[in-house]
Amino acid sequence: MDIQNLTITTALQALRTGSLTAGELYAACTQAVERLDPAINAFITRPDAARFQVPPAASGPLAGIPIAIKDLYQTAGVRTTAGTTFFTDFIPEQDALVVEKLKTAGASIAGKTNTHEIALGVTGVNPHYGPVHNPWDTRRITGGSSSGSAAAVAAGMVPAALGTDTGGSIRIPASLCGVVGLKPTNGRISLRGILPLSWNLDHAGPLTRSVRDAALLLQVLAGYDELDPSSLNLPVDDYLTSIDTGVQGWRIAVLTGEYAWETDPEVLDIVREAAEVFKTLGATVLPVELNFLRDAALANSLMTQADGAAFHRERMAEHPLGFGEDVRQRLKTGASFTSSEYALARRTQTEARRRMEVFFSGAALPGQGFDALLLPATPITAPFIEGNDALEQARRLTRFTAPFNLTGLPAISLPCGFSSNGLPVGLQIITPAWQERKLLRAAHAYEQATPWHNQHPDLSQI
């Protein structure tokens, strides 16, 4: 069976009509991984029905759907490496809460995906488990740190995967690999059982082939977890009932100004064209300058490295050479920040949150608020793996994603076109906190008005 174009939604339809069984679908995923993964390297632990205990006749909203899991999520009885040698043999006794939720919803676990080591990087080049290769051009990076999850979905090895996002680690690989990547509001999805990078900035979320699939997974994963100190007890919306209602009458901002212009011109043009689509859908689209996002991105970077250094302090003290060189240097940098520098970054976080709240609400100019913000997900397309290109470009890749980890706002990346050399470009949409329903509605409206989600990489030569 060719599963490359199969979404969760279309797979569920086939399963419910009996034209496909859960066992056939899982076998098809396993066969796709066996064929494609030697060239792509998306998995650290590949799917295996016996290892992951595929339910023979599951029930629930995801009954029979195979989903890959980033190897930061604990999986009972299956090793969770976090992409580092420190956890090579770590076999958890319990699932992360969201893995447990997937199983309860009837999904089967289709392997553990490769990641930038300890999630502290955005290239997906892992010195211990090898680099993940972009399905659109295997000479190029996928982005990270949810590198294997994005590549597995883009290559059609699985219908969906879970990732984590601290500075853009869901949205960056989604953008570079041409899939949908959703980062919900901070506190919307439990982080319990996921190896932390930053206690203050981490988010969990899905990578999928369609916006509707992202909504379906969020419906399963969202909810309060009283055992997770980062989880907030707020009602969970119905993300699917209004997803088709469009953006007629909305006020939508598109980022312009100095901060936006430091982008590859071709990417910027494609995102501007995407903004024009929203006009045809009945929205008012206005340019805005938000140059304070630069300070927000810098503060996010400082906090990520400092928090990572705090979590891994004992490993760095006892076995620093156990980390890859790039991660080791970031952890050293994180440990060198002063308490004053960290305090100033937290102050920037507070200010950025309020400025975005005022921006969306129109509190400064009544009646002049916005429903959504559009901007690139990444300022460039995927760099080459070999040479220094990926490392040199890594700092640029978080430019437009990191501010929204700092503010905790919901954000999504979805395909909006291709560069002249055939590489995907991602459109990022932001909405106010806890407005994932509005975010998914906007993303779905754009997706359905454009052809980009129907284009897939040519894997015939792999």
C-alpha positions in Angstrom: 0.0 0.0 0.0 1.2 3.5 -0.9 0.7 5.6 2.3 2.6 8.7 1.3 -0.5 10.7 0.7 -2.6 9.3 3.5 -3.7 11.7 6.2 -5.2 10.7 9.6 -8.6 11.8 8.3 -8.4 9.7 5.1 -7.0 6.7 7.0 -9.8 6.8 9.5 -12.3 6.9 6.7 -10.7 3.8 5.1 -10.5 2.0 8.5 -14.2 2.7 9.2 -15.4 1.5 5.8 -13.3 -1.7 6.1 -11.2 -1.0 3.0 -8.2 -0.9 5.3 -7.4 -2.7 8.6 -5.2 -1.3 11.4 -2.8 -4.2 10.9 -2.5 -3.4 7.2 -1.9 0.3 7.9 0.8 -0.5 10.5 2.5 -3.0 8.2 2.5 -0.4 5.4 4.2 2.1 7.7 6.7 -0.4 8.8 7.5 -1.3 5.2 7.8 2.4 4.2 10.3 2.9 7.1 12.3 -0.1 6.1 12.5 1.2 2.5 13.1 4.9 3.1 14.7 5.3 6.5 18.2 4.1 5.5 18.4 7.2 3.3 16.5 9.6 5.7 17.4 8.4 9.2 14.2 9.6 10.8 14.1 6.9 13.4 16.2 6.0 16.4 13.9 3.0 17.2 12.0 1.9 14.2 8.4 0.7 14.3 7.9 -2.9 15.3 4.4 -4.3 16.1 5.7 -6.6 18.8 7.9 -4.0 20.6 5.1 -1.3 20.6 2.2 -3.7 21.2 -0.1 -2.6 18.4 -3.7 -3.1 19.6 -5.4 -5.6 17.2 -8.8 -4.0 17.3 -8.6 -0.6 19.1 -11.5 1.8 19.5 -11.5 5.6 20.0 -11.0 8.7 17.8 -7.6 7.6 16.6 -8.4 3.8 16.4 -5.8 2.1 14.2 -3.7 5.2 13.4 0.1 4.7 13.7 1.9 7.8 15.2 5.6 8.2 15.6 7.0 9.7 18.8 10.0 12.0 19.2 12.6 10.2 21.3 12.2 12.7 24.2 8.8 11.2 25.2 9.0 8.3 27.6 7.5 5.1 26.3 6.9 2.2 28.7 9.2 -0.7 28.0 10.9 1.0 25.0 14.1 3.0 25.3 14.0 6.8 25.3 17.4 8.1 24.3 16.7 11.9 23.9 19.2 11.6 21.1 22.2 11.3 23.5 24.5 8.6 24.7 23.6 9.4 28.3 20.2 7.7 27.9 21.1 5.0 25.3 19.9 2.3 27.7 17.1 4.2 29.5 13.9 2.1 29.4 11.0 3.9 31.1 8.5 2.1 33.2 5.7 4.5 32.3 4.5 6.4 29.2 4.5 10.1 29.1 1.0 11.3 29.7 0.4 12.3 26.0 1.6 8.9 24.8 -0.9 7.3 27.2 -3.6 9.6 25.8 -2.7 8.5 22.2 -3.0 4.8 23.3 -6.3 5.5 25.0 -7.6 7.1 21.8 -6.7 3.9 19.9 -3.5 5.0 18.2 -0.5 2.7 17.9 3.1 3.9 18.4 5.1 3.7 15.2 8.6 4.1 16.5 10.8 6.7 18.2 12.1 9.5 16.0 15.6 11.0 15.8 16.2 14.4 17.4 18.9 17.0 17.7 20.8 15.8 20.8 18.8 16.7 24.0 16.7 18.9 21.7 19.3 21.7 22.0 19.7 22.6 18.4 17.8 23.2 15.2 19.7 21.4 12.5 18.8 17.7 13.2 22.5 16.8 12.8 23.0 14.3 15.6 26.6 13.1 16.2 25.5 9.9 18.0 22.6 8.7 15.8 23.4 10.5 12.5 21.8 13.4 10.7 18.2 13.4 9.6 18.0 14.0 5.8 15.3 16.2 4.3 12.9 14.1 2.0 12.8 17.0 -0.5 16.6 16.9 -0.9 18.5 14.4 1.2 21.6 16.6 1.0 19.8 19.1 3.2 18.8 19.3 6.9 15.3 18.9 8.1 15.6 21.5 10.8 15.2 20.5 14.4 15.0 19.5 17.0 11.9 17.4 16.0 13.9 16.5 12.9 12.9 12.8 12.6 9.2 13.5 13.3 9.0 16.0 10.5 11.0 13.9 8.0 8.9 10.8 8.8 5.6 12.6 8.1 7.0 14.4 5.0 8.3 11.2 3.5 5.0 9.4 4.1 6.4 6.9 6.6 3.7 7.7 9.2 0.5 9.9 9.0 1.6 12.0 12.0 4.2 12.3 14.7 4.7 14.1 18.0 7.4 16.7 18.6 8.5 19.3 21.1 9.2 23.0 20.7 11.4 25.3 22.9 12.6 27.8 20.3 10.8 26.5 17.2 11.6 22.8 17.2 8.2 21.8 15.8 7.6 24.7 13.4 11.2 24.9 12.0 11.3 21.3 10.7 7.6 21.6 9.6 8.6 24.6 7.5 11.7 23.0 6.0 10.0 19.7 5.3 6.7 21.0 4.0 4.3 19.7 6.7 2.0 21.1 9.4 3.6 21.8 12.8 1.4 23.0 15.7 2.7 24.5 18.9 -0.2 25.2 21.2 -0.4 27.7 24.1 2.1 27.0 26.8 0.3 24.8 29.4 -2.3 23.4 26.9 -0.6 20.0 26.5 1.0 18.2 29.5 4.8 17.8 29.5 4.9 15.1 32.1 7.2 12.3 31.0 9.0 14.4 28.4 12.7 15.0 28.9 12.9 18.8 29.5 15.1 21.3 27.8 13.6 24.4 29.4 11.1 24.2 32.1 9.9 27.7 31.1 9.7 27.4 27.4 9.0 23.8 26.4 5.9 22.9 24.4 4.6 19.6 23.0 2.6 19.3 19.8 1.9 17.3 16.6 3.4 17.3 13.1 0.9 16.2 10.5 0.0 16.3 6.8 -3.0 18.5 7.2 -4.4 21.2 9.5 -7.5 19.1 10.2 -5.2 16.3 11.4 -3.5 18.7 13.7 -6.8 19.7 15.2 -7.8 16.1 15.7 -4.6 15.3 17.5 -4.9 18.5 19.7 -8.4 17.4 20.7 -6.9 14.2 22.0 -3.8 15.6 23.6 -5.0 18.9 25.2 -6.1 19.1 28.8 -5.1 19.8 32.4 -2.7 17.6 34.2 -2.6 18.3 37.9 0.8 16.4 38.2 2.5 18.7 35.7 3.4 22.1 37.2 3.4 23.8 33.8 -0.1 22.6 33.0 -3.0 25.2 33.3 -6.5 24.3 34.2 -8.5 26.0 31.4 -11.3 24.6 29.3 -10.5 22.7 26.2 -12.3 23.9 23.1 -13.9 21.8 20.3 -11.3 22.3 17.6 -13.1 20.6 14.8 -16.7 21.9 14.7 -15.7 25.5 13.5 -12.6 24.6 11.5 -14.4 25.1 8.2 -16.0 28.5 9.0 -13.3 30.7 7.4 -11.9 34.2 8.2 -14.5 36.5 6.7 -14.4 39.8 8.5 -11.1 39.1 10.4 -8.4 41.7 10.9 -5.1 40.0 10.1 -1.6 41.5 10.5 1.4 40.5 8.3 4.8 41.3 9.7 6.8 43.9 7.9 9.7 46.3 8.9 13.3 45.8 9.8 12.8 42.5 11.6 10.9 40.9 8.8 13.2 42.1 6.0 16.2 40.2 7.3 14.7 37.2 5.4 15.6 35.5 2.1 13.8 37.7 -0.5 12.2 34.7 -2.1 10.8 33.4 1.2 9.5 36.9 2.0 7.8 37.2 -1.4 6.1 33.8 -0.9 4.8 34.7 2.5 3.5 38.0 1.1 1.6 36.1 -1.5 0.2 33.9 1.2 -1.1 37.0 3.0 -2.9 38.1 -0.2 -4.8 34.8 -0.1 -6.4 35.9 3.1 -7.7 39.0 1.4 -9.5 36.8 -1.1 -11.0 34.9 1.8 -12.6 38.0 3.2 -10.1 39.2 5.7 -8.6 42.7 6.1 -4.8 42.3 5.9 -2.6 45.1 7.3 1.2 45.4 7.6 2.6 45.8 11.1 6.1 46.3 12.5 7.0 44.4 15.6 10.7 44.9 15.9 10.6 44.1 19.6 10.5 40.5 18.5 14.3 40.6 18.1 14.7 41.1 21.9 12.2 38.4 22.5 14.1 35.9 20.3 17.4 36.8 22.1 15.9 36.3 25.5 14.4 33.0 24.5 17.9 31.8 23.3 19.5 32.8 26.6 16.8 31.1 28.7 16.9 27.9 26.6 20.6 27.5 27.0 20.6 28.5 30.7 17.7 26.2 31.6 19.3 23.3 29.6 22.6 23.9 31.4 20.7 23.7 34.7 19.0 20.4 33.8 22.1 18.8 32.5 24.5 20.3 35.1 25.6 16.9 36.6 26.2 15.3 33.3 28.3 18.3 32.2 30.3 18.3 35.4 31.0 14.5 35.3 31.1 13.7 31.5 31.2 16.8 29.4 32.7 14.9 26.4 29.7 12.7 26.3 27.8 15.5 24.6 28.4 16.4 20.9 30.5 19.5 20.4 27.7 21.9 19.4 25.5 20.9 22.3 28.4 21.0 24.8 29.3 24.5 23.7 25.7 25.6 24.1 25.5 24.1 27.6 28.8 25.9 28.5 27.4 29.1 27.3 24.2 28.6 29.2 26.1 27.9 32.4 28.1 31.1 32.0 25.1 33.5 32.0 24.8 35.6 35.2 21.7 35.7 37.4 21.3 39.4 36.3 21.3 38.4 32.6 18.7 35.7 33.3 16.6 38.1 35.3 16.6 40.6 32.4 15.6 37.9 30.0 12.6 37.0 32.2 11.7 40.7 32.3 11.8 40.7 28.5 9.5 37.7 28.6 7.0 39.6 30.8 7.1 42.7 28.6 6.8 40.7 25.3 3.8 38.8 26.6 2.0 42.0 27.5 3.0 43.7 24.2 1.5 40.8 22.2 -1.6 40.9 24.4 -2.1 44.6 23.7 -1.3 44.0 20.0 -4.1 41.4 19.6 -6.7 43.1 21.8 -6.2 46.6 20.4 -6.0 48.0 24.0 -3.8 50.8 22.9 -6.2 51.7 20.0 -9.7 50.5 20.6 -11.1 48.6 17.6 -7.7 48.2 16.1 -6.8 44.8 17.4 -6.0 41.7 15.3 -7.4 38.2 15.0 -4.1 36.7 13.8 -0.5 37.5 12.8 1.2 36.2 9.7 5.0 35.9 9.2 7.5 33.4 7.9 8.1 30.2 9.9 11.8 30.3 8.9 13.6 33.0 7.1 15.4 30.6 4.8 14.8 27.2 3.2 16.7 24.1 4.2 20.6 24.5 4.2 23.0 21.7 3.2 24.1 19.2 5.8 27.7 19.1 4.7 30.1 22.0 5.3 29.4 24.8 7.7 26.1 26.0 6.1 23.8 24.3 8.6 25.6 25.5 11.7 26.1 29.0 10.3 22.4 29.3 9.4 21.1 27.7 12.7 20.9 31.0 14.5 18.7 32.4 11.7 16.3 29.5 11.8 14.8 30.4 15.2 14.4 34.1 14.2 10.6 34.0 13.7 9.7 31.1 16.0 11.5 31.8 19.3 9.5 34.9 20.2 6.4 32.8 20.5 8.0 30.3 22.8 8.9 33.2 25.0 5.4 34.6 25.0 3.8 31.1 25.0 1.3 32.0 22.3 -0.2 29.3 20.0 1.6 29.1 16.6 1.4 26.9 13.5 3.5 26.4 10.4 2.0 25.1 7.2 3.2 24.9 3.6 2.8 28.1 1.6 4.9 27.5 -1.5 8.3 26.4 -2.8 11.5 28.2 -3.6 13.0 28.2 -7.1 15.1 25.2 -6.2 12.0 23.2 -5.1 12.3 23.5 -1.3 9.3 24.1 0.9 8.5 27.4 2.6 6.4 27.6 5.7 3.8 30.2 6.7 3.5 30.8 10.4 0.3 32.0 12.0 -0.1 33.3 15.5 -3.2 34.0 17.6 -3.9 35.1 21.1 -3.3 32.7 24.0 -5.7 29.8 24.3 -7.2 30.6 20.9 -6.1 27.4 19.1 -9.6 27.0 17.7 -9.1 30.4 15.9 -5.5 29.4 14.9 -6.6 26.2 13.3 -9.6 27.9 11.6 -7.3 30.4 9.9 -4.7 27.8 8.9 -7.4 25.4 7.5 -8.9 28.3 5.5 -5.6 29.0 3.9 -4.7 25.4 3.3 -8.0 24.7 1.6 -7.6 27.7 -0.7 -4.1 26.7 -1.9 -2.5 23.6 -3.4 0.7 23.3 -1.3 -0.5 20.6 1.1 -1.2 18.3 -1.8 2.5 18.3 -3.0 4.8 15.6 -1.7 8.5 14.9 -2.2 9.6 12.5 -5.0 11.0 9.5 -3.2 11.3 7.2 -6.2 15.1 7.5 -6.3 15.5 6.5 -2.6 
